Structures are given as structure tokens and as C-alpha cells.
Amino acid sequence: MALQTCVVIRHVAFEDLGCWEAELPRLGYEVRYLEAGVDDLSPFRTADLGIVLGGPIGVEDAADYPTVTQEIALIKDRLDADQPTLGVCLGLQLMAAALGARVGKGTFELGWKHIRPTSVGLVGPLRRVASAPMFVWHGDEAELPSGAVLLASTDEVPVHAFSYGRSLAVQFHPEVDPATFERWVIGNMVELREIGVSVPEFRAEMQERGPAAVYASLRLLRAFIAGL
């Protein structure tokens, strides 16, 4: 049986599919990356599954980074057609903007947080990540879009996951893989230094907590795909 297409918009090389990359072919998808700001992103519109990954830019940066406006328009087309779309971190923010919600500077979160599913979230894929802290890293946040269903929060940020039709958006980073996390550490050296993070402790915490998060994350992905 032919694999379905999964088109992934990537903003920086080290924020890739991580622990999801090897799992998606097992779930029946052929993965193709599109590099934001470089590639023609139009194939994203018609993919069987579209995934939008994280990155250091935000919705408010559209004037400087035209890819933001283009991505919002492509995401809106998919959501209007109820084509399955999965957004991670920046991906959630772009999905929220495509649905008309406010997105901007919010509570800064970095590290490991308990993702607290709502009553609706507990009967869907988000229940898979309720048992293990998940990795978060963001300074922007989104309001819940009209017509979306809130699925999870943290103590500090009310919208950490929502669904819209057959699509799912998460503010945390379920895709992070401890095996390749050093690329994140190197790629974000300036920010980590500016905010005073101890890199050895940061790295060690990923190695300690990461395996349980990966196990939960893969179960989340499987449950989402199974529900399509």
C-alpha cells in the first residue's frame, strides 16, 4: 500500500521531527521537509498530513519575515478544508493566527512542565503526555481561537494544546529527542547565555527526563494518527 504524504515546514535545521521522524513511516507516511523562507511551500497545502515545527520567529515578525504570512495563509486553507494539520510551538501560534486568535508576547517558559489536559483532553491524544513532564521553550503564546477546543494548559500558560476539526496544536515540544538535543544547545547558545542557563545542568536534565518524554510523545503521535 502506498504511503500517505507528510509535508513538514521547518524553520531552523535543528528543530526537526526529532523522535517522530522514524515513527511517521511506521504509521504510513512518507516525510518531506520544506525549509521556510527557502523552499516553495505550496505542497504543504495538499499533503495528507501537514506539520509545522517550531522556530525563533513569531507571528509578530511577519513584516520582517514574509514566510510568516505565507504559512498562515497555507495553514488557513488546510484548516478550512479540515485537512489534518499538526502544529508544534510556533506551529501552534501560526495555527491560532490562521484562525483569527491573538498571538504575541506572553509568559516565558523554558524547561520541563507538567502538561495538564482538560476533561476533553483526557479522552484524546493529550492524555498520553499527562504522566511525564514535557519540554517547553517559548516566549510567545496564543489565545484560544474561536471554534477550537482547549485540550491542555500548564500552570503558567492557559493554551498549551487545542484541536480544531481533525487538527492538533501543541505549545510544548513533544518531538524533542535526547539523542540530538545537543544541536538545540549549540543553536541556542546566545539565548541560553543571555538568560543565565547552566548548560551542563540543562543538558543533564534532558538526558534524565527525555526518555520518559519520548515514550509519552510517541504514544501521543500514534493516538493522533489513529484518530484521523
Salt bridges, closest charged atoms under 4 A:
ASP16 OD2 - ARG183 NH2 2.77
GLU23 OE1 - ARG26 NH1 2.94
GLU23 OE2 - ARG222 NE 2.85
GLU35 OE2 - ARG10 NH2 2.46
GLU71 OE1 - HIS11 NE2 2.75
ASP77 OD2 - ARG45 NE 2.86
ASP80 OD2 - LYS76 NZ 2.75
ASP82 OD2 - ARG166 NE 3.83
GLU109 OE1 - HIS138 NE2 2.57
GLU109 OE1 - HIS160 NE2 2.68
ASP140 OD1 - LYS105 NZ 3.37
GLU143 OE2 - ARG102 NE 3.38
ASP155 OD1 - ARG116 NE 2.96
GLU156 OE1 - LYS113 NZ 3.49
GLU175 OE2 - HIS173 ND1 2.88
GLU182 OE1 - ARG203 NE 2.72
GLU205 OE2 - ARG209 NE 3.18
